[in-house]
């Protein structure tokens, strides 16, 4: 399902997004260059989804099976990071 949405950000939110982008662009392992706004927001959504999975699993709100199913929706590097943080 795709839909077109427009979001109005505050100047402070724009500054934070630029800071996140700067962080990505200056990492030594950055081989993709500067992310587009869509890539940046998609990455932030994936990261928040991973945090939500970890938190819900830690609070026994989802089963291990549901946790693992949710992980499959994340990119590989986030699957590993989320799994590691959940089982610490």
MITIMAR-824417 format. One line per field, with one value per residue: residue number from 0; residue in one letter; x, z, y of N, C-alpha, C in turn. Coordinates in nm, 4 decimals, padded with zeros to 6 digits, m for minus. Atoms other than C-alpha are relative to their C-alpha. Layout:
<recs>
n: (NUM|...) .
res: (A|...) .
n_X: (X|...) .
n_Z: (Z|...) .
n_Y: (Y|...) .
ca_X: (X|...) .
ca_Z: (Z|...) .
ca_Y: (Y|...) .
c_X: (X|...) .
c_Z: (Z|...) .
c_Y: (Y|...) .
</recs>
This chain:
<recs>
n: (0|1|2|3|4|5|6|7|8|9|10|11|12|13|14|15|16|17|18|19|20|21|22|23|24|25|26|27|28|29|30|31|32|33|34|35|36|37|38|39|40|41|42|43|44|45|46|47|48|49|50|51|52|53|54|55|56|57|58|59|60|61|62|63|64|65|66|67|68|69|70|71|72|73|74|75|76|77|78|79|80|81|82|83|84|85|86|87) .
res: (X|X|X|X|X|X|X|X|X|X|X|X|X|X|X|X|X|X|X|X|X|X|X|X|X|X|X|X|X|X|X|X|X|X|X|X|X|X|X|X|X|X|X|X|X|X|X|X|X|X|X|X|X|X|X|X|X|X|X|X|X|X|X|X|X|X|X|X|X|X|X|X|X|X|X|X|X|X|X|X|X|X|X|X|X|X|X|X) .
n_X: (00.0843|m00.0735|00.0821|m00.0779|00.0248|m00.0851|m00.0216|m00.0601|m00.0939|m00.0420|m00.1421|m00.0820|00.0008|m00.0842|m00.1381|m00.0323|m00.0151|m00.1278|m00.1042|m00.0028|m00.0563|m00.1429|m00.0600|m00.0086|m00.0923|m00.1387|m00.0465|m00.1015|00.0537|00.1081|m00.0301|00.1152|00.0059|00.1048|00.1319|00.1117|00.0927|00.0786|m00.0865|m00.0234|00.1215|00.0217|m00.0945|00.0462|00.1174|m00.0520|m00.0655|00.1049|00.0693|m00.0881|00.0087|00.1311|m00.0057|m00.0833|00.0698|00.1188|m00.0472|m00.0556|00.1131|00.0884|00.1232|00.0031|m00.0736|m00.1261|00.0367|00.0419|m00.1222|m00.0791|00.0737|m00.0189|m00.1383|m00.0117|00.0399|m00.1083|m00.1236|m00.0848|m00.0804|00.0886|00.0418|m00.1073|m00.0113|00.1198|m00.0056|m00.1059|00.0484|00.1134|m00.0444|m00.1035) .
n_Z: (00.0000|00.0085|00.0014|00.0027|m00.1187|m00.0171|m00.1413|m00.0236|m00.1113|m00.0614|00.0271|m00.0897|00.0528|00.1202|m00.0487|m00.0500|00.1162|00.0631|m00.0871|00.0227|00.1338|m00.0115|m00.0691|00.0962|00.1082|m00.0468|m00.0523|00.0880|00.0756|00.0863|00.1412|00.0806|00.0183|m00.0720|00.0222|00.0358|m00.1122|m00.0127|m00.0603|m00.1387|m00.0769|00.0003|m00.0977|m00.1337|m00.0282|m00.0288|m00.1305|m00.1022|m00.0005|m00.0720|m00.1430|m00.0489|m00.0133|m00.1154|m00.1220|m00.0207|m00.0367|m00.1356|m00.0928|00.0177|00.0707|00.1187|m00.0188|00.0741|00.1400|00.0561|00.0062|00.1141|00.1220|00.0197|00.0427|00.1434|00.0755|m00.0102|00.0724|m00.0740|m00.1062|m00.1115|m00.0625|m00.0906|m00.1108|m00.0830|m00.0665|m00.1022|m00.1081|m00.0666|m00.0773|m00.0973) .
n_Y: (m00.1172|m00.1250|m00.1199|m00.1225|m00.0812|m00.1163|m00.0273|m00.1309|00.0074|m00.1259|m00.0265|00.0816|00.1360|m00.0028|m00.0028|00.1343|00.0874|m00.0351|00.0525|00.1449|00.0177|m00.0305|00.1136|00.1100|m00.0368|m00.0099|00.1297|00.0598|00.1130|m00.0486|00.0218|m00.0386|m00.1440|m00.0725|00.0621|m00.0870|m00.0196|00.1228|00.1017|m00.0393|00.0271|00.1449|00.0536|m00.0372|00.0840|00.1338|m00.0041|m00.0102|00.1285|00.0914|m00.0346|00.0426|00.1458|00.0323|m00.0407|00.0835|00.1334|m00.0097|m00.0177|00.1171|m00.0378|00.0851|00.1249|00.0086|00.0242|m00.1299|m00.0809|00.0470|m00.0349|m00.1433|m00.0233|00.0289|m00.1199|m00.0972|00.0322|00.0942|m00.0607|m00.0354|00.1253|00.0418|m00.0954|00.0101|00.1311|m00.0080|m00.0863|00.0647|00.1156|m00.0392) .
ca_X: (00.0000|00.1395|m00.0047|00.1159|00.1492|00.2870|00.4361|00.5090|00.8196|00.9181|01.2528|01.3872|01.2822|01.4485|01.7687|01.7559|01.7047|02.0003|02.2100|02.1134|02.1975|02.5332|02.6049|02.5338|02.7362|03.0471|03.0649|03.3746|03.1645|02.9232|02.9350|02.5950|02.6639|02.4017|02.0622|01.7497|01.4773|01.2735|01.5680|01.6357|01.2749|01.2471|01.5581|01.4196|01.0915|01.2826|01.4896|01.1803|01.0092|01.3112|01.3022|00.9296|00.9863|01.2627|01.0585|00.7418|00.9362|01.1210|00.7866|00.6324|00.3752|00.4681|00.5935|00.9373|00.7709|00.6059|00.9382|01.1211|00.8457|00.8752|01.2532|01.2059|01.0571|01.3832|01.7053|01.9680|02.1881|01.8889|01.7749|02.1114|02.1258|01.7673|01.8106|02.1324|01.9722|01.6643|01.8637|02.1107) .
ca_Z: (00.0000|m00.0994|m00.0275|m00.0763|00.2446|00.3187|00.6553|00.7769|00.9967|01.2412|01.1886|01.4899|01.3374|01.0073|01.1973|01.3674|01.0334|00.8854|01.1863|01.1397|00.7706|00.8544|01.0913|00.8166|00.5564|00.7735|00.8864|00.7533|00.6387|00.4376|00.0841|m00.0263|m00.0031|00.1075|00.1669|00.0095|00.2406|00.1674|00.2506|00.5691|00.6884|00.5873|00.7931|01.0913|01.0652|01.0493|01.3514|01.5511|01.4487|01.5733|01.9051|01.9384|01.8737|02.1341|02.3935|02.3404|02.3589|02.6740|02.8353|02.7372|02.5147|02.2153|02.1925|02.0702|01.7510|01.6938|01.7698|01.5129|01.2532|01.3053|01.2654|00.9162|00.8097|00.8941|00.6923|00.7938|00.9895|01.1972|01.2534|01.4079|01.6183|01.7424|01.8218|02.0133|02.2168|02.2960|02.4267|02.6405) .
ca_Y: (00.0000|00.3354|00.6735|01.0234|01.2222|01.5615|01.6406|01.9897|01.9926|02.2624|02.4378|02.2452|01.9126|02.0078|02.0902|01.7488|01.5728|01.7613|01.6578|01.2908|01.3183|01.4770|01.1886|00.9346|01.1224|01.1541|00.7897|00.6119|00.3140|00.5326|00.3970|00.5288|00.9007|01.1491|00.9831|01.1276|01.2582|00.9461|00.7164|00.9107|00.8922|00.5260|00.4487|00.6372|00.4435|00.1128|00.2126|00.3106|m00.0156|m00.2109|m00.0228|m00.0932|m00.4643|m00.4776|m00.2893|m00.4916|m00.8174|m00.7070|m00.6133|m00.9503|m00.7804|m00.9972|m01.3536|m01.4545|m01.5779|m01.2369|m01.0678|m01.2825|m01.2270|m00.8512|m00.8676|m01.0110|m00.6760|m00.4958|m00.4677|m00.7256|m00.4847|m00.3697|m00.7270|m00.8105|m00.4932|m00.5305|m00.8997|m00.8297|m00.5486|m00.7591|m01.0540|m00.8541) .
c_X: (00.0894|m00.0996|00.0926|m00.0403|00.0978|00.0063|00.0665|00.0862|00.0287|00.1462|00.0925|00.0080|00.0864|00.1467|00.0433|00.0190|00.1315|00.1167|00.0141|00.0647|00.1508|00.0736|00.0197|00.1078|00.1456|00.0527|00.1007|m00.0539|m00.1135|00.0408|m00.1141|m00.0066|m00.1125|m00.1360|m00.1032|m00.0882|m00.0839|00.0829|00.0245|m00.1218|m00.0311|00.0913|m00.0418|m00.1215|00.0456|00.0639|m00.1017|m00.0778|00.0823|m00.0023|m00.1327|m00.0053|00.0754|m00.0733|m00.1203|00.0389|00.0530|m00.1108|m00.1020|m00.1345|m00.0144|00.0831|00.1318|m00.0270|m00.0420|00.1200|00.0814|m00.0692|00.0166|00.1399|00.0177|m00.0380|00.1090|00.1168|00.0905|00.0759|m00.0855|m00.0550|00.1027|00.0088|m00.1180|00.0004|00.1010|m00.0480|m00.1130|00.0453|00.1116|m00.0465) .
c_Z: (00.0000|00.0038|00.0036|00.1207|00.0031|00.1487|00.0120|00.1256|00.0541|m00.0381|00.0883|m00.0497|m00.1257|00.0408|00.0495|m00.1153|m00.0726|00.0822|m00.0179|m00.1351|00.0029|00.0666|m00.0957|m00.1036|00.0440|00.0596|m00.0974|m00.0866|m00.0937|m00.1458|m00.0906|m00.0275|00.0809|m00.0265|m00.0449|00.1240|00.0221|00.0657|00.1473|00.0866|00.0067|00.1022|00.1426|00.0408|00.0335|00.1386|00.1141|00.0104|00.0757|00.1499|00.0594|00.0177|00.1258|00.1293|00.0290|00.0399|00.1437|00.1046|m00.0090|m00.0632|m00.1331|00.0295|m00.0764|m00.1483|m00.0682|m00.0150|m00.1236|m00.1334|m00.0318|m00.0490|m00.1498|m00.0872|m00.0007|m00.0897|00.0894|00.1158|00.1196|00.0688|00.1037|00.1222|00.0950|00.0782|00.1155|00.1206|00.0785|00.0910|00.0984|00.1404) .
c_Y: (00.1242|00.1146|00.1196|00.0825|00.1162|00.0304|00.1362|m00.0101|00.1385|00.0248|m00.0856|m00.1440|m00.0106|m00.0003|m00.1376|m00.0976|00.0274|m00.0553|m00.1512|m00.0290|00.0244|m00.1157|m00.1175|00.0290|00.0019|m00.1300|m00.0592|m00.1141|00.0401|m00.0159|00.0457|00.1495|00.0608|m00.0646|00.1031|00.0174|m00.1255|m00.1104|00.0287|m00.0317|m00.1495|m00.0669|00.0310|m00.0831|m00.1420|m00.0056|00.0055|m00.1313|m00.1039|00.0262|m00.0458|m00.1514|m00.0402|00.0305|m00.0887|m00.1419|m00.0002|00.0126|m00.1138|00.0351|m00.0728|m00.1240|00.0050|m00.0225|00.1302|00.0930|m00.0380|00.0316|00.1489|00.0325|m00.0212|00.1193|00.1073|m00.0384|m00.0861|00.0646|00.0402|m00.1245|m00.0424|00.0909|m00.0128|m00.1303|00.0042|00.0826|m00.0653|m00.1134|00.0336|m00.0230) .
</recs>
